Amino acid sequence: MRAIDLSKATWRKSSYSNTSGGNCIEVSDDFLAAANWRKSSYSNTTGGECIEIADNLPALVPVRDSKNPQGPALVFSAAAWGSFVAAVKNSAV
């Protein structure tokens, strides 16, 4: 199992937590802040269309447009991403 640095994630206290210091949980809905993004090896330096993926999140593969790093990301299961990459390598897509 890999340790993931979630220090950049924004955390919020569960709405079920109380103010008396009891058992509480915090959740983060921006786990992509912890992603280590890398540009596709097929990208070039002429400003062409490129994608970036993050490969440090277990079981997930986020994908985003490198020209819009603050924009949305698509998040695939590792299995679905693996199937997609295999299909591309086999010229099935």
SVG drawing of the C-alpha trace seen along z (x, -y; Angstrom):
<svg xmlns="http://www.w3.org/2000/svg" viewBox="-25 -26 34 31">
<polyline fill="none" stroke="black" stroke-width="0.4" points="0.0,0.0 1.3,-3.5 1.1,-6.4 -0.6,-9.4 0.1,-13.0 -3.3,-14.6 -1.9,-17.7 -3.1,-19.8 -6.7,-18.5 -9.4,-20.7 -11.1,-18.9 -14.5,-19.6 -16.0,-18.2 -18.9,-15.8 -22.3,-17.4 -23.0,-14.6 -20.2,-15.9 -21.1,-17.8 -19.3,-20.7 -18.6,-18.9 -15.4,-17.2 -17.0,-13.8 -16.1,-11.3 -15.9,-13.2 -14.8,-12.4 -13.6,-14.8 -14.0,-14.3 -12.4,-15.7 -14.0,-16.1 -11.0,-17.5 -8.6,-14.5 -7.3,-15.6 -5.2,-18.2 -3.1,-15.3 -2.5,-14.0 0.9,-13.9 0.2,-14.9 2.4,-13.9 2.0,-14.8 1.5,-12.1 4.8,-10.8 3.2,-11.4 2.8,-15.1 5.0,-17.5 6.4,-21.0 4.6,-22.8 1.4,-23.4 -0.5,-20.5 -3.4,-18.8 -2.1,-16.9 -3.5,-15.0 -2.1,-14.6 -2.7,-11.6 -2.1,-11.1 -0.7,-7.7 -0.3,-8.0 -3.9,-7.4 -4.6,-3.7 -7.4,-2.3 -8.1,-5.6 -6.6,-7.2 -7.6,-10.9 -7.1,-12.4 -7.2,-16.1 -6.4,-18.6 -2.9,-19.9 -3.9,-23.2 -6.5,-23.6 -5.0,-22.2 -7.5,-24.0 -10.4,-22.6 -12.3,-19.4 -10.8,-15.9 -12.3,-12.6 -11.6,-9.9 -11.5,-6.3 -11.1,-3.1 -7.6,-1.6 -9.2,1.4 -11.1,-0.7 -8.0,-2.8 -6.0,0.4 -8.6,1.7 -8.6,-1.6 -4.8,-1.7 -4.7,2.0 -7.4,1.2 -5.4,-1.8 -2.2,0.3 -4.1,3.0 -5.6,0.3 -9.1,1.3 -10.1,-2.4"/>
</svg>
